[in-house]
């Protein structure tokens, strides 16, 4: 049997193996709309979980309705929700989890090594974190005290769109566990972990006007782009009216030939909020605005979307646990802070039901959700060691 010192040494020896696994995962596209790709990534991870002796249950998630940039509704299929369990009846249980999906559409971009970093789609968010989780568990399962903790892992496939279909399953898991580790990337390259998180929602505005020939019938047209521009400018200006809210008009589309009055324009908006009152304020304000513009001057204006993530506000107990995580990391010469963030994740949903959640235990990286997303290679080992040490402290009753 290994002791903790041997397990730390073993993790150090696994650096290349961790890199190889991460490259294999990240080279397989698993964008939220790519259910097949997520299935292939899931199969690689499930194989590792079976080797750890976990029992795996897999269930279909409902798809979701998407409004594309042409205003067309479609039903999008997502991959399954996976739960792996080991020693379910242990006195102390730990929930670990992450997501299979990324924000990246299908492409041929492959992972590349650049100095101390791996660069590629999803290497930080969050396939690097999944590797950290798997290797920390492998190290833990080598210890003679392993039977004192049972663990359960979830893998969802719609996190990047708000965990719309998996929210119900996350709620069930949150009610079963006191403590959860989620493997989103660290807040920054220093390795800081998240404190309070904002909630979020996504909305789509579709404006329908009237098409006409620019030269022959300009005044008879209803330019949907101009109407949408007026609407989104008003919405953007709300950022200056209220604190604790971020409103981002992130995508906009309209028009066809330039000699044709555009009869359709679509905008997609991401909203982050710090409390329920400000979310209600936004909902009331945008509904009033849409009502004001709909059927005005011959235009149709429709709003789709909702808030899907609650605010994650640290309780006193959660603050205490976060401080202990910070102390344990510092003892490993990983000097980190607890930082509030506008980002949100499955940790928001788990914390809503009282599950204390440390949700940025993945790799150190930056440029996430961009073409230059990268992660620090050495953090595969250092974060695995941190997670192992946290598990040991939890087993001894020192963490929670």
Secondary structure, DSSP 8 states (H G I E B T S, - for coil): -B-HHHHHHHHHHTHHHHHHHHHHHHTS--BTT-HHHHHHHHHHHHHHHHHTT-EEEEE----EEEE-TTS-EEEE----EEEEEE-TTSSEEEEEEEES-BS--S-----EEETTEEESTTIIIIIHHHHHHHHHHHHHTTBTTGGGEEEEEEEES-GGGT-TTTHHHHHHHHTT-SEEEEB---SSTT--EEEEE-EEEEEEEEEE-B--BHHHHGGG-B-HHHHHHHHHHHHHHGGGT-SSEEEEEEEEEE-SSTTB---EEEEEEEEEESSHHHHHHHHHHHHHHHHHHTTGGG-EEEEEEEEEE--B---HHHHHHHHHHHHHHHHTT----EEEES---HHHHHHTTT-EEE-B-S--EESTTSTT-EEETTHHHHHHHHHHHHHHHHHTTS--
